Amino acid sequence: MDNNPAQLLFFNHIRSQLAPHLSFVDEVAELLDISNDSAYRRIRGEKPISLDEVQLLCGKYKVSVDQLLQLNNNTVLFAGNQVNSVTFTFNDYLHDVLNSLKLFKTLKNGQIYFFTKDVPLFHFMQFPELSAFKFFFWKRTLIGYPELARQQFNGYEEDSETTETAKEIIRLYTQIPSTEIWTEESIHVTIRQIEFYRHTNIFADKDILLLVYTQLVELLNHIEAQAEAGRKFIFNQTPMATNAPYHIYVNECLIGDNSIYVHADDKQIAYLNHNGLNFMGTQDKTFCDYTYKNLQNIISKSTHISLVGEKERSMFFNTLRDKIYKRVRNIY
């Protein structure tokens, strides 16, 4: 008979949160400031852990004890950082995204689902001026970097760390299978952001504004090409049969909320978007199961435009491009 089954369950859950290359015993020993032997005894349930140790472990690995032990309540624990200009900067946010993708990459049969309100941020990162615009908008308008308060957008991302992190993000993203649910509204968020900066004279000149719109069209062209191939691939490269599968569905009656769901053989994670840029995530089984069931219901009522549905795919992306061309004509 197992010693202290609740404690064994607790440590098994924490073990599942760690990246495969990390030593579980070393992590526990370091966090609790104990020897590896003492850590082993706790992990095996031979020595009870104290409430102080439970608090440390729960804080470190974002564990909800009541949910883990299946206590009867309706609480769902979410974890996440709130982006700001001081304690959790935009670069910290990008590194958080990168670390999440590294985790997703290690999952067995992992797949990412997006229900898009805005174009998923990964797509922007292959287009330098467009991604620089999105980054600038997020930092200046959403986060409120004081040094950007009176600065115009000059078309460049001046932080080399941001640029390099974005390159690594898109490299990893193209290796993970994804399913995205789009609507005709999915392009509107970015268009509204561009138009807001156009009307408030934040673009340094008209050429930069036109270049951002041009790259937004190129982004749509690239997404359409990936949908046609049913595979992810880097912009201006050729799709390969070994590339990660890519599926797009178009829904005509619902508006997305930028929620993200990650599904694998041994893990589920649901992310909710809040306050524009921030995400908070949970591995609560009940909530994740509900999220997956809801996504499958939406998909069943949507049109699949990857690989198949050439006419529907062409009509959908032409509609999105027309929304951009209309704004471009108004610039002249």
C-alpha positions in Angstrom: 0.0 0.0 0.0 1.3 3.5 -0.9 2.5 5.7 1.8 0.4 8.9 2.0 -1.4 8.7 -1.4 -2.5 12.3 -1.3 1.1 13.4 -1.0 2.1 11.0 -3.9 -0.6 12.5 -6.0 0.6 16.0 -5.1 4.2 15.3 -6.2 3.2 13.4 -9.3 1.2 16.5 -10.4 4.2 18.8 -9.8 6.4 16.4 -11.7 4.1 16.7 -14.7 4.7 20.5 -14.8 8.5 20.2 -15.2 10.3 20.3 -18.5 11.8 16.8 -19.3 15.4 18.0 -19.0 15.0 19.1 -15.4 15.7 16.9 -12.4 12.6 16.7 -10.3 14.5 15.7 -7.1 17.0 18.6 -7.6 14.2 21.0 -8.1 12.4 20.0 -4.9 15.6 19.8 -2.9 16.6 23.3 -3.9 13.2 24.9 -3.4 12.7 23.3 0.1 16.4 23.8 1.0 16.8 20.1 1.9 19.1 17.3 0.8 18.3 15.1 -2.2 17.7 12.2 0.1 15.1 14.2 2.1 13.5 15.2 -1.1 13.3 11.6 -2.3 11.6 10.6 1.0 9.0 13.3 0.6 8.4 12.5 -3.1 7.9 8.8 -2.2 5.5 9.7 0.6 7.8 8.3 3.3 8.1 11.6 5.1 5.1 14.0 5.4 5.6 17.5 4.0 4.8 20.4 6.2 2.2 23.2 5.4 5.1 25.6 4.8 6.6 23.2 2.3 3.2 22.8 0.6 2.9 26.6 0.4 6.3 26.8 -1.3 5.6 24.1 -3.8 2.1 25.4 -4.6 3.5 28.9 -5.1 6.4 27.7 -7.3 4.4 25.3 -9.6 1.0 27.1 -9.5 -0.8 24.1 -7.9 -4.4 24.4 -6.5 -4.5 21.9 -3.6 -8.3 21.7 -3.4 -8.6 20.9 -7.1 -5.7 18.4 -7.0 -7.4 16.6 -4.1 -10.8 16.9 -5.9 -12.4 18.8 -3.1 -16.0 19.8 -3.9 -16.0 23.5 -5.0 -16.3 25.5 -8.2 -13.0 27.3 -7.9 -10.6 27.3 -10.9 -7.1 28.4 -10.3 -5.4 30.5 -13.1 -1.8 31.7 -13.2 -0.2 34.4 -15.3 1.8 37.6 -15.2 0.4 41.1 -16.0 2.6 43.0 -18.5 3.8 46.4 -17.3 6.7 48.7 -18.0 8.6 48.0 -14.8 8.3 44.5 -13.2 7.1 42.4 -16.1 8.1 44.1 -19.3 7.2 43.4 -22.9 10.4 41.4 -23.3 9.6 39.4 -20.2 6.2 38.7 -21.9 7.8 37.5 -25.1 10.2 35.2 -23.1 7.1 33.9 -21.3 5.6 33.1 -24.7 8.8 31.5 -25.9 9.1 29.3 -22.8 5.5 28.2 -23.2 6.2 27.1 -26.8 9.3 25.2 -25.6 7.0 23.3 -23.3 4.4 22.7 -26.0 7.1 21.4 -28.3 8.0 18.6 -25.7 4.4 17.4 -25.4 3.4 14.1 -27.0 1.0 14.8 -29.9 0.6 18.4 -28.7 -1.6 20.8 -30.7 -2.5 24.4 -30.2 -6.1 25.7 -30.7 -6.9 29.4 -31.2 -10.3 31.1 -31.3 -9.1 34.3 -32.8 -10.4 37.8 -32.1 -7.1 39.3 -33.4 -4.7 37.5 -35.7 -2.5 35.3 -33.5 0.6 37.2 -32.5 2.9 34.5 -34.0 1.9 35.4 -37.5 3.0 39.0 -37.2 6.6 38.1 -36.3 7.6 37.1 -39.8 7.0 40.7 -41.2 9.5 43.1 -39.7 7.7 46.5 -40.0 4.3 45.0 -39.2 5.5 43.2 -36.1 7.4 46.4 -35.1 4.1 48.3 -35.4 2.2 45.7 -33.2 5.0 45.7 -30.6 5.0 49.5 -30.6 1.3 49.7 -30.2 1.2 47.2 -27.4 4.1 49.0 -25.6 2.9 52.6 -26.1 -0.9 52.2 -25.9 -1.7 49.0 -24.0 1.2 48.8 -21.5 1.9 52.6 -21.4 5.7 52.8 -21.6 6.3 56.4 -20.5 9.3 56.9 -22.8 7.0 56.2 -25.8 4.2 58.5 -24.8 5.2 61.3 -27.3 7.2 59.2 -29.8 6.1 58.5 -33.3 6.4 55.1 -35.0 9.3 55.1 -37.3 8.9 51.6 -38.8 11.6 49.8 -36.8 11.8 47.7 -33.7 14.8 49.3 -31.9 15.2 46.6 -29.2 17.4 43.8 -30.6 16.4 41.5 -27.8 12.8 41.8 -28.8 13.7 41.0 -32.4 15.8 38.0 -31.6 13.1 36.6 -29.2 10.5 37.0 -31.9 12.6 35.1 -34.4 12.9 32.2 -31.9 9.2 32.3 -31.2 8.2 32.0 -34.9 10.8 29.2 -35.4 9.2 27.1 -32.6 5.6 28.0 -33.5 6.0 26.7 -37.1 7.0 23.3 -35.6 3.8 22.8 -33.5 0.5 21.6 -35.1 -2.2 24.3 -34.8 -5.9 24.7 -35.4 -7.3 28.3 -35.7 -10.9 29.4 -35.8 -11.2 32.7 -37.7 -14.1 35.1 -38.4 -14.3 38.1 -40.7 -13.7 40.2 -37.5 -10.3 38.7 -37.0 -8.5 41.3 -39.0 -10.5 44.3 -37.6 -8.4 44.7 -34.4 -5.2 45.3 -36.3 -6.9 47.6 -38.8 -8.4 49.7 -36.0 -5.0 50.0 -34.4 -3.5 51.2 -37.6 -6.3 53.6 -38.3 -6.1 55.0 -34.8 -2.4 55.8 -35.2 -3.1 57.2 -38.7 -5.7 59.6 -37.4 -3.6 60.7 -34.4 -0.5 61.2 -36.6 1.7 58.6 -34.8 3.1 57.2 -38.0 6.3 59.1 -38.8 5.3 59.4 -42.4 2.8 58.0 -45.0 5.3 55.5 -46.5 5.6 53.7 -43.2 1.8 53.5 -42.9 1.5 52.1 -46.4 4.3 49.6 -45.7 2.5 48.3 -42.6 -0.7 47.8 -44.6 1.3 46.1 -47.4 2.8 43.7 -44.9 -0.6 43.0 -43.4 -1.8 41.9 -46.9 1.4 39.8 -47.2 0.6 38.2 -43.9 -2.9 37.2 -45.1 -1.4 35.9 -48.3 1.0 33.7 -46.3 -1.7 32.4 -44.0 -3.8 31.6 -47.1 -0.8 29.7 -48.6 -0.4 27.7 -45.3 -4.1 26.9 -45.3 -3.9 25.7 -48.9 -0.9 23.5 -48.0 -2.3 22.4 -44.7 1.2 22.9 -43.3 3.0 25.7 -41.5 6.1 27.1 -43.1 8.2 30.2 -42.8 7.3 33.1 -45.1 9.1 32.9 -48.5 10.0 29.3 -47.9 8.5 26.1 -49.5 6.1 24.0 -47.5 7.4 20.5 -46.8 5.5 17.3 -46.0 7.3 17.1 -42.7 6.1 20.6 -41.5 3.6 20.9 -38.7 -0.1 20.5 -39.7 -2.1 23.7 -40.0 -5.9 23.9 -40.0 -8.1 27.0 -40.3 -11.9 27.0 -39.8 -14.1 30.0 -40.6 -17.1 30.7 -38.3 -19.8 33.1 -39.6 -21.8 33.7 -36.4 -19.5 34.0 -33.4 -16.7 36.5 -32.5 -13.5 35.0 -31.2 -12.1 35.9 -27.8 -8.4 35.1 -28.3 -8.6 32.0 -26.1 -5.9 29.4 -26.5 -6.2 25.7 -25.7 -3.3 23.2 -25.8 -4.1 19.5 -26.0 -1.7 16.6 -25.8 -1.8 13.0 -24.8 -0.8 13.7 -21.2 -1.6 17.4 -20.7 -4.2 20.1 -21.2 -3.8 23.8 -20.7 -6.4 26.5 -21.3 -5.5 30.2 -21.6 -7.8 33.2 -21.4 -6.9 36.6 -22.8 -7.6 39.7 -20.6 -6.8 43.4 -20.7 -5.7 43.3 -24.4 -2.3 41.5 -24.2 -2.3 39.4 -21.0 -3.0 35.7 -20.8 -3.7 33.5 -17.7 -3.7 29.8 -17.9 -5.0 26.8 -16.0 -4.6 23.0 -16.1 -7.8 22.4 -14.2 -9.2 19.3 -15.8 -12.9 20.2 -15.6 -12.3 23.7 -17.1 -10.0 22.3 -19.8 -12.4 19.5 -20.7 -15.2 22.1 -21.0 -13.0 24.4 -23.2 -12.1 21.5 -25.5 -15.7 20.4 -25.8 -16.8 24.0 -26.6 -14.1 24.4 -29.3 -15.1 21.1 -30.9 -18.7 22.4 -31.0 -17.6 25.7 -32.6 -15.5 23.8 -35.1 -18.4 21.5 -36.0 -20.4 24.7 -37.0 -17.5 26.2 -39.0 -16.2 25.8 -42.5 -12.8 24.0 -42.9 -10.7 25.9 -45.4 -7.4 24.1 -45.1 -6.5 21.7 -47.9 -10.1 21.6 -48.9 -12.7 24.3 -49.6 -10.7 26.2 -52.2 -13.6 28.4 -53.2 -14.5 29.2 -49.5 -10.9 29.9 -48.7 -10.4 32.3 -51.6 -13.6 34.1 -50.8 -12.7 34.5 -47.2 -9.2 35.9 -47.7 -10.4 38.1 -50.5 -12.9 39.6 -48.1 -10.2 40.3 -45.5 -7.9 41.8 -48.2 -10.7 44.1 -49.4 -11.1 45.5 -45.9 -7.4 46.6 -46.1 -7.5 47.9 -49.7 -10.5 50.1 -48.7 -8.4 51.8 -46.0 -5.4 52.1 -48.3 -7.5 53.9 -50.9 -8.5 56.4 -48.3 -4.8 57.3 -47.6 -4.3 58.9 -51.0 
